[in-house]
Amino acid sequence: MAATQAATAAGYVMGSELRACGVDLSFAPVLDLDYGESSVIGERSFHRDPRVVALLAKSVAHGLLIAGMGSCGKHFPGHGFVKADSHVDVPVDRRSLKAILAEDAKPFEWLNLSLSAVMPAHVIYPKVDTRPAGFSVRWLQEILREQLGFGGLIFSDDLGMRGARVLEGREIGFTEAAIAALHAGCDLALLCNQSVEADGQVIDAVLQELSEAAQQGKWQPSEESEGRRQLILPEKAPLTWDELMHDPAYHQALQQLA
């Protein structure tokens, strides 16, 4: 009970402080399991047991919700088993679909009504698909949406990561990666670090190329995706930082974390 209260408090404090600073979404909580060998998940994971992960993640999501912020579970269907870091490598998880669904994907299944959004992993699971999960119709539409029943928003992970720059054995650019993510079932394609490079010229170029690709019929915006994007926007105004400093609920949450 104390752990779930602390997790709720953490979600509330994080969400409230971020919203007071003008940030309306955090890509949390992490649902990956801690197998003890991942070079990038590590202490970001709550636990090895998917039941513990789901319970604590749901509490964090509840705290975020109280603060007026949505939640994003990541990295579907699970990044914790592989050692490689998808920021700088192309991780490959060779387990069977049955094994992944029985362990790593369980928190996503159990929280399918609690999470506002899900972010897939830039990990290849070759016994399921040759494409990384974030570019895979099989993972995102057939398994996440149809089999596990998730109806919320799907974000791609950062398309600037190494795990998103190789598709079926060949190098791809940012625009092709964005189109592949959108075709697979992502509602939003993220390109993060490049937004501050060269005064945003990389982002401007990708947006222009996406517009041209749409005109050429290579992809089309989805009305369903637009509806899901609208639903994740905050429904109430945030407390200002000064208001937050005098908010009893905020101070109570801080005390639970002390």
Steps between C-alpha positions, in 0.01 A plus 500: 500500500781744590669433164185570299433818700854616432463420130175698483666789683797489261268513201307790649810702593663440161183581306420811704852642477526433128163659431596805708801533269288474184559130421175308448623141451773277640598175330448298815467244651759243388343153481813307403597210725835499680692191387817647647705522180354784289746784446225760457196391705673408827362702791235653277307176554280455806562125538555164331147381584243631249235509775710741709581709192132528407392593853761773546461630145124527546560701818736738319245539219233576761718772653559651157126493436429688825744766378308522172764320294477191283729198529709314242609142568826393334665316330250254345522201498805521731858627477634356825614158377759616244839635607549741209398867525269601213633857519831382352432145377235282336389258775367157404283294736482141373231373737171361377177699489358267765786576739476877448122509544525288816749738668601836352173590329284422804515851653386647168211255489395558861520881468336531161222718650726695737762631260435801278774395259755230422849531350643198314862386523761539227570130546474225239321180607579279197271214603209745470609752233818604320424867575553676835178513701453872428489429125296179525134465402508161665605641838304823502175418326457123523645445848483829695168625366309187399634231733577707810216748447692828529302795366719795599767698321817337363818711492808384316817509704757759386569439131847643545605191696718239332233235541270705276752562224520144364202334335525142373877525471536839331563852624204739487459874549277687741212550257487137393512399866208734579293365212577141602393574858176666387420217258560245775244662729674781690285809546802726558858469378763650729828656389652640816866601517500620140247772590780712648755433228568769237216719632241232429589460133492119526142509631396752236642277227320191631169688522541621142585151379201353686273755334641411160463128573133553592442688173660209315272251675781331697309551826177666609406667831254298706183643652513232771854604588395864520221406740743311724743794493224735617406271789846514657493879536445628859138576586570751779737789546811428711581664829761771466828439682402746772159333540667159516729614780190572711301193396430261794477191276840574350663535842329183622640313200847638572476376859417149377821506297722632779 
